[in-house]
Amino acid sequence: MILNKEQLTQFIKQKSQELSFLDCGISKSGFLEEEAPRLEKWLKEGNQGKMSYLENHFDKRLNPSLLVDGAKSVISFSYNYYPSETQKPDTYKIAKYAYGEDYHIVIREKLEFLIHLIKEKVGDFSYRVFTDSAPVMERAWAKKSGLGWIGKNSLLLSKQKGSFFFLAEIICDLELEYDSPFKTNHCGSCTRCIDACPTQAIISEKVIDSRKCISYLTIELKDEIGEEFKGKMNDWIFGCDICQDVCPWNRFSKTNTEIRFQPSSDLLDFTYKDWEDLEEETFRKIFKYSAIKRAKYTGLKGNINFIKKK
């Protein structure tokens, strides 16, 4: 049976649900006109810090056709990572997204399986899959696909699901039914995320100065953390959830059901001393499949030592 574009669209959305994606929305591929001047201004002001890779492939970030020849559709997905249990309050903290297995691997496997299911219906087609892994403006495409709006902390927000989810995409040359962009901003006059940031990284609505962001300082920055951040890190040693934890919409976050995202009891029970005494062999064992490997053992210990000396 040959599927028309409406049937194929429904098939993709149904299978994405079966694969436990929170949401799936589809937008027509094209140049991101609104985002182009914003991105250029953000880069010119140096807000990317030492993430020089963000300066590369400027055109590709704005035009999916430069990533996939003949691209017609951008299929956006969200995948829940909100945990049922969190770390004890008195310990060094890591971002919730890093509690379980590396999301790049888990989500990519699901997307590749979905591609396999689509090929069974339509045959071969051109595509690429992404999850925080290439020059794709994920939040812009998710908004265009109707998944939510961009909050003042620059993250995608959903009234029903909050923001504790990953974003991912399939860019392909299939013609599909397109969803309407999300047009309403439901942040209103709330400034909780801006007020709560201890390093004042949210410099204006939807604009983040990465050089001040705790996530950048504890993961992306390979140099020593600047002395001006002493006493402001709030015990975060890998990533940061402050602007999400205070967001009123996250009261609607539901516990994720992904077995591979479940944290080990070892991790949840870690005390300050356990983190400070952590040896490289134990680090490799506990975080073998974790996104925390990005910081490397030396980077994580450096973050701990910086906070210890406050």
C-alpha positions as CSV (number, residue, x, y, z in Angstrom):
1,M,0.0,0.0,0.0
2,I,1.4,3.4,-1.0
3,L,0.9,6.1,1.6
4,N,-0.1,9.6,0.7
5,K,1.5,12.5,2.6
6,E,-1.4,12.6,5.2
7,Q,-1.2,8.9,5.9
8,L,2.6,9.0,6.1
9,T,2.5,11.9,8.5
10,Q,0.0,10.1,10.7
11,F,2.2,6.9,10.6
12,I,5.3,8.9,11.7
13,K,3.5,10.5,14.6
14,Q,1.9,7.3,15.7
15,K,5.3,5.4,15.6
16,S,7.0,8.3,17.5
17,Q,4.4,7.8,20.3
18,E,5.1,4.1,20.4
19,L,8.8,4.9,20.7
20,S,8.0,7.0,23.8
21,F,8.7,10.4,22.3
22,L,6.7,13.1,24.1
23,D,5.8,15.0,21.0
24,C,6.3,15.0,17.3
25,G,5.7,18.1,15.1
26,I,6.6,18.7,11.4
27,S,7.5,21.9,9.6
28,K,8.3,22.8,6.1
29,S,12.1,23.0,5.4
30,G,13.3,26.4,4.5
31,F,15.7,29.3,5.5
32,L,15.2,30.6,9.0
33,E,14.8,34.2,8.2
34,E,13.9,35.5,11.7
35,E,16.7,33.6,13.4
36,A,19.5,34.8,11.0
37,P,20.0,38.3,12.4
38,R,19.6,37.1,16.0
39,L,22.2,34.4,15.6
40,E,24.6,36.9,13.9
41,K,24.2,39.5,16.6
42,W,24.6,36.8,19.4
43,L,27.9,35.6,17.9
44,K,29.2,39.1,17.2
45,E,28.7,40.0,20.9
46,G,30.8,37.0,21.8
47,N,28.1,35.2,23.8
48,Q,29.3,31.8,22.5
49,G,32.4,32.2,24.7
50,K,35.0,29.6,23.7
51,M,32.5,27.4,21.9
52,S,34.1,28.3,18.5
53,Y,32.3,25.5,16.8
54,L,29.1,27.7,17.0
55,E,30.7,30.1,14.7
56,N,31.2,27.5,12.0
57,H,28.6,26.5,9.4
58,F,26.5,29.7,9.8
59,D,24.5,29.0,6.6
60,K,23.9,25.4,7.5
61,R,22.4,26.4,10.8
62,L,19.8,28.4,9.0
63,N,19.1,26.3,6.0
64,P,18.4,22.5,6.3
65,S,18.8,22.1,2.5
66,L,22.6,22.5,3.1
67,L,22.5,19.5,5.4
68,V,20.2,17.3,3.3
69,D,19.9,17.8,-0.4
70,G,16.4,18.5,-1.5
71,A,15.2,18.8,2.1
72,K,11.4,19.3,2.3
73,S,10.5,18.5,5.9
74,V,12.0,19.0,9.4
75,I,10.4,16.5,11.8
76,S,10.9,17.7,15.4
77,F,10.7,15.4,18.5
78,S,10.8,15.9,22.2
79,Y,11.9,13.2,24.7
80,N,11.3,13.3,28.4
81,Y,14.1,13.0,30.9
82,Y,12.5,14.3,34.1
83,P,13.6,11.8,36.8
84,S,11.5,10.1,39.5
85,E,14.2,10.6,42.1
86,T,16.8,13.4,42.4
87,Q,20.1,13.8,44.3
88,K,20.2,14.5,48.0
89,P,20.0,18.2,48.8
90,D,23.4,18.4,50.5
91,T,25.9,17.3,47.8
92,Y,27.5,18.5,44.6
93,K,24.9,18.6,41.8
94,I,24.7,17.4,38.3
95,A,22.1,18.3,35.7
96,K,19.1,15.9,35.6
97,Y,19.7,15.1,32.0
98,A,22.9,13.4,32.9
99,Y,21.5,11.0,35.5
100,G,21.2,8.1,33.1
101,E,22.8,7.0,29.8
102,D,24.0,9.5,27.2
103,Y,20.9,10.8,25.5
104,H,22.8,11.2,22.2
105,I,23.0,7.4,21.9
106,V,19.5,6.5,23.3
107,I,17.6,9.0,21.1
108,R,19.7,8.4,18.0
109,E,18.9,4.6,18.2
110,K,15.2,5.4,18.4
111,L,15.3,7.8,15.5
112,E,17.2,5.2,13.4
113,F,14.6,2.6,14.2
114,L,11.9,5.1,13.2
115,I,13.7,5.7,9.9
116,H,13.7,1.9,9.3
117,L,10.0,1.8,9.9
118,I,9.4,4.7,7.4
119,K,11.6,3.0,4.8
120,E,9.4,-0.1,5.1
121,K,6.5,2.1,3.9
122,V,8.1,4.4,1.3
123,G,11.4,2.8,0.3
124,D,14.7,4.7,0.4
125,F,14.8,8.5,0.9
126,S,17.3,11.1,1.8
127,Y,17.6,12.1,5.5
128,R,19.8,12.9,8.5
129,V,19.0,12.5,12.2
130,F,20.1,14.9,14.8
131,T,20.0,15.4,18.6
132,D,22.2,18.2,19.8
133,S,24.9,16.9,17.5
134,A,25.1,19.2,14.4
135,P,24.5,22.8,13.2
136,V,20.7,22.6,13.7
137,M,18.7,25.3,15.5
138,E,16.6,22.8,17.3
139,R,14.4,25.1,19.4
140,A,13.5,27.2,16.4
141,W,12.4,24.2,14.4
142,A,10.5,22.8,17.4
143,K,8.6,26.1,17.8
144,K,7.9,26.1,14.0
145,S,6.6,22.5,14.4
146,G,4.2,23.5,17.1
147,L,5.9,21.8,20.1
148,G,6.1,24.9,22.3
149,W,7.5,28.5,22.7
150,I,10.9,29.8,23.5
151,G,11.1,30.9,27.2
152,K,13.0,33.7,28.7
153,N,15.7,31.2,29.6
154,S,16.0,30.4,25.9
155,L,14.7,26.9,26.4
156,L,11.6,25.4,24.7
157,L,8.6,25.3,27.0
158,S,5.4,23.4,26.8
159,K,2.3,24.2,28.9
160,Q,1.5,20.5,29.4
161,K,5.1,19.2,29.7
162,G,7.4,21.9,31.0
163,S,11.0,21.9,29.7
164,F,12.8,18.8,31.0
165,F,13.0,17.1,27.6
166,F,15.5,16.6,24.9
167,L,15.0,17.8,21.3
168,A,15.8,15.8,18.2
169,E,15.1,16.1,14.4
170,I,14.9,14.1,11.2
171,I,15.5,16.4,8.2
172,C,14.4,14.6,5.0
173,D,13.2,15.0,1.4
174,L,9.8,13.5,2.1
175,E,6.8,15.8,1.6
176,L,4.6,15.7,4.7
177,E,1.6,17.5,6.3
178,Y,3.0,20.5,8.3
179,D,1.9,21.7,11.7
180,S,1.3,25.3,12.6
181,P,4.1,27.2,14.4
182,F,3.5,27.9,18.1
183,K,2.7,31.5,18.3
184,T,1.7,32.3,21.9
185,N,4.3,33.0,24.6
186,H,3.0,31.9,27.9
187,C,5.8,33.4,30.1
188,G,3.9,36.6,30.6
189,S,5.5,38.9,33.1
190,C,7.2,36.0,35.0
191,T,11.0,36.6,35.5
192,R,11.7,33.7,37.9
193,C,14.4,32.2,35.7
194,I,16.2,35.5,35.2
195,D,16.0,36.3,38.9
196,A,17.2,32.9,40.1
197,C,20.3,32.6,37.9
198,P,23.2,33.1,40.4
199,T,25.7,34.2,37.7
200,Q,23.2,36.5,35.8
201,A,23.7,34.6,32.6
202,I,20.3,35.5,31.2
203,I,21.2,39.0,30.0
204,S,17.9,39.8,28.3
205,E,14.8,37.9,27.4
206,K,15.8,34.7,25.5
207,V,19.5,35.8,25.3
208,I,22.1,33.8,27.2
209,D,25.7,34.9,27.8
210,S,27.3,31.5,27.7
211,R,30.4,32.9,29.4
212,K,28.4,33.3,32.6
213,C,26.2,30.2,32.3
214,I,27.0,27.5,34.9
215,S,26.4,24.7,32.3
216,Y,29.1,26.3,30.0
217,L,31.5,26.9,32.9
218,T,31.3,23.2,34.1
219,I,31.2,21.5,30.7
220,E,32.3,23.5,27.7
221,L,34.9,25.7,29.3
222,K,38.2,23.9,29.2
223,D,40.1,26.7,31.0
224,E,39.9,27.3,34.7
225,I,36.7,28.9,35.9
226,G,37.1,32.7,36.5
227,E,37.5,34.0,40.1
228,E,34.5,36.2,39.6
229,F,32.3,33.0,39.9
230,K,33.6,32.0,43.3
231,G,30.7,31.4,45.6
232,K,28.1,31.6,42.8
233,M,28.1,28.1,41.5
234,N,25.5,26.8,44.0
235,D,27.4,23.4,44.1
236,W,26.8,22.6,40.4
237,I,29.7,20.6,39.0
238,F,28.2,19.4,35.7
239,G,25.5,21.5,34.1
240,C,22.8,23.4,35.9
241,D,19.0,23.1,36.3
242,I,18.3,26.3,38.2
243,C,16.3,28.2,35.5
244,Q,14.2,25.0,34.9
245,D,13.7,24.2,38.5
246,V,12.1,27.6,39.2
247,C,10.0,27.7,36.1
248,P,6.3,27.4,37.0
249,W,5.5,25.3,33.9
250,N,7.8,22.5,35.2
251,R,5.2,21.7,37.8
252,F,3.6,19.8,35.0
253,S,6.7,17.7,34.3
254,K,6.0,14.0,34.4
255,T,8.4,11.3,35.4
256,N,10.2,9.7,32.4
257,T,9.6,6.0,31.6
258,E,12.9,5.4,29.8
259,I,14.8,2.6,31.6
260,R,18.1,3.8,30.2
261,F,17.7,7.2,31.8
262,Q,17.2,5.9,35.3
263,P,20.0,6.9,37.7
264,S,22.0,4.4,39.7
265,S,21.6,4.4,43.4
266,D,25.3,5.1,43.7
267,L,24.9,8.4,42.0
268,L,21.9,9.5,44.0
269,D,23.6,8.6,47.3
270,F,26.9,10.5,46.6
271,T,27.8,12.9,49.4
272,Y,30.2,15.8,49.2
273,K,33.0,13.5,50.4
274,D,32.2,10.8,47.8
275,W,32.5,13.3,45.0
276,E,35.7,14.8,46.5
277,D,37.2,11.3,47.0
278,L,36.2,10.1,43.5
279,E,39.0,8.2,41.8
280,E,39.4,7.9,38.0
281,E,38.6,4.2,38.0
282,T,35.3,4.7,39.8
283,F,34.5,7.7,37.5
284,R,34.9,5.4,34.5
285,K,32.8,2.7,36.0
286,I,29.9,4.8,37.1
287,F,29.8,7.2,34.2
288,K,30.8,4.7,31.4
289,Y,27.6,5.4,29.4
290,S,26.9,8.9,30.8
291,A,27.0,12.3,29.2
292,I,29.3,13.3,32.1
293,K,32.2,11.7,30.3
294,R,32.2,14.9,28.2
295,A,33.7,16.8,31.2
296,K,36.3,14.1,31.7
297,Y,37.6,13.1,35.1
298,T,40.0,16.0,35.2
299,G,37.4,18.5,34.3
300,L,34.9,17.2,36.9
301,K,37.5,17.2,39.6
302,G,38.6,20.7,38.6
303,N,35.0,21.9,39.0
304,I,34.8,20.2,42.4
305,N,38.0,21.8,43.6
306,F,36.9,25.3,42.4
307,I,33.7,25.0,44.4
308,K,35.5,23.6,47.4
309,K,37.8,26.6,47.6
310,K,34.9,29.1,47.8
